[in-house]
């Protein structure tokens, strides 16, 4: 493969993942920073807006990058495709880096767009790192979050492989991104509470790294809590589990 082709794929992964964070991070910022602060009161659509916007974010990121890079936009997808679909191992690390950099950049743009609102709502930047990165609902039980991430990402890969399987009845290429977005919405609504449904190591680590550099406290990476590993390890393992389940449970009967 030529260097120019690889650069095009890296650019597609970068911009596709950046779009996911621009829209996904933007909706969380809107809900959190402009909420009423009254417990139980739903403002700006609450979790419904968040789930729908993240699905739209993924759909649009896939539209942007699918024809060039295959729209992985997620290290869990890249790893699973390398293991189960022959994706070149030489491109795994460049894809990972592009995805993390895209997520980092998207988070940075959201922060600077909402900067005045962040400083008004949280002047010390000590309670809003969760706008960008995910955190456990039960910090004392990290394996609960790990299992949650494993399930969510296993579902994601199982269903992505199902809708893209050439041996089955794949949808038209222009409709596939819509289905992927709907998969993300469904996973968010079903498994979004335990650990924020990152289901994507780049989507979590890139923005979390940004929060560290931007001076956010309680960021899950440098605060001693150690929660950063869950949305990295859980999705990477879950993606392999989901891909294996699809290949050995469904695909082998379609050939």
N, C-alpha and C positions, 0 to 999 in steps of 0.2 A: 504494500500500500504506500502511495506517495505521501510525502510529508504534508503537502497542501491538503490532501484529503483528510488526513488525521487532524490537522488544524481546524478544518471545517467542522468535523464532528465534535471536537472539543468546544468550539465556539457555540455550536448548537446546544450541547449539554449545559454550557455555562449560561446562556441566555434563557433556555427553557427552565432551568432551575431557579434562575433569578426571578423570572416571572411568577413562579409558584410562591416565592417568598414575598414578592411585592404585594400580591393580592392576598395571600394567606396571612402574612404578618400585618398587612394594612387593616384587614378586617378585625383582627384581634386587638390592635391598637385602638381602633374606633370603638369597639365594644367596651374595652377596659377603661380607656382614658376619658370617654364621654358618657360613661354610665352614671347612674344616680348615686351609687354608693350605698343604696338601701338594700339590705339583704332580702333576697327573694323577689325583688322588683326587676322585671325584664326590661332592659333598655337597648335600643339599637338592634333588636332581634336576638340578642343573647347567643346561646349556643346554636340556635337554628341558623342564624346568619353565618356563624363561624363554620359550621359544617358545610353549608351550601357554598360559601365562598372558597373554602379549601378545595372542594370538588371542582368548582369552576376554574380555580387556579391551576390545578393539575391538568384539566382538559385543555386549557389555553397553552400551557407549557408543552404539552404533547403535540398540539397543532403546530406550534412553532418549530419543533425539532424533529418530528417523526421521520420526515423524508430524508434528512441528512444523517442523523445519528441513531435513529431507531427509538429516540425519546426514552432513554433509560431514566434519566433525571433522579436516580436513586441508586446508591451503591448496592443495596439489597437486590435490585433488579439486575444490575451489571454482574454481580457475583453469581447469581442463579443462572443467568444466561451463559456465563463462561463455563459453569459446571454442567449444565444440562442441554445447551443449545449450540455449543461450539463457538461461542463468542471468543475472539482472540484474547488470550491472556496478556499479550503485550499491550493491549489497550485498556486493561482494567485499571491500572494505576492512573493513567491520564484522565480517564473518565471520572474516577473518584475525585481527583483534584479539581477538575472542572466543575463538578457538581457541588463540592464544598465551597469553592470560590464563588460560584453563582449564588448559592444560598447566603453566604456572607455578604455579598454585595447587595442582594435584595433587602436583607435586614438593615444594612447601613442606610440605604435610601429611605426605607420606612422610618427609621429613627430620626434622620435629619428632616424629613418632611413633617413629622409630628413632634419635633424637638421641644417647642414651646409648651405643648400639651404635656409632654413627659415631665418637664421641669416644674410645671404648675402642680400636676397630680402627685409627683414623686420627686421632690427636689434633690433628695440624696441618692436617687436611683437604687433604692434598697428593696423595693417590692414589685418591680415591674419587669424583671428579667423574663418572667413567664410569658410576656408578649411575644418573645422571640424563640424561647426554648421550652422544652417540656419538663414537668416536674411531677413526682409521684403524689398521688392522693394519700398514700400511706407510707411515709418515709421510713418507718421502722420495718417495713416488709418489702425490701427491694425486689425480691423474687416474684412478688405479685405483679409488679410493673414489668419485669422481664417476661413473665408468662403472657401478660396482656399484649406486649409488643410482638412477641412470637406469634400469637394467634392472629393479630391484626395483619401482620406482614405475610404470614402464611396464606391468609385469605386473599390478600392483594395479589400475590404471585400466582396462586391457584387460578384465580379468576382472569388475570391478564393472559395467562397461558391458554385458558379455555377459549377466550374470545379471539385469540390470534392463531389458533391451531389450524394449520392448512389442511389437516386431515378431517376436521370437523366442518362446521358451517360458519366460517368467519364473516363478520359484517363487512360492508364496503369500507374501504380505507378511510374515507372521510368521516365515517360514523364511529370508528374505533375510539378516537379521543373522547367522544361524548360518553361512551360506555365506561372508559377508564375513570373519568371524572365521577360518574355515578357510583362506581365501586368505592371510590374514596369517601363520597358522601355517606354511603351505607355503613362503611367501616367506622367512620367518625360518629355516626349516630348510635352504633351498637357497641363500640369499644373505645369511645373517646374520653371516658372519665377517669380511668385508673392511672394513666400516664400521658394523657394529652395526645394520644395516637400519632406519634411522630411517624411510625412505620417507614422511616427513611433516615438513615444515619446522617446524610449530608444536610437534610432539612433541619436537623437538630444541632449538629456539631458546628456547622458554619455560622449560624446565628449566635450560638452560645459563645463561640470564640469572639464574635463581634462584641457581645455584651461585656466580656472580660476587658477588651481593649478600650471600650467606651466608658469603663468605670462603673458598670453595674455591680452592685453587691449581691450576695446570695444568688450567684449565677450558676451554681451546681458544678463548676469546674475548678475554681480556685478558692472556694469557701470552706473546703474540708468536708462537704457533705458526700461527695463522690457519686452523685446521682447521674453524672454525664454518661457513664458506661452503659446504662440500661437501654437508652434509645440508639445505641450503637450496636451492642451485642445482640439484643433482642431481635431487631429487624434482620440482621445478617443471618442469624440462625433461622429465624422464621421464614425468610425468603427461600432458603434451601429446603426447609420442611415442606412448604407449600408447593414448590416446584416438583419435589420428589413425589408428593402425594398425587399431584396431577398426572405425572408421567407414568407412575406405576399403578395408579388407580383408575385412570381414564384413557390416557393417550394410547397405551399399548393395545387397547381393544378397538381403536379406530383405524389402525393401519391395515 
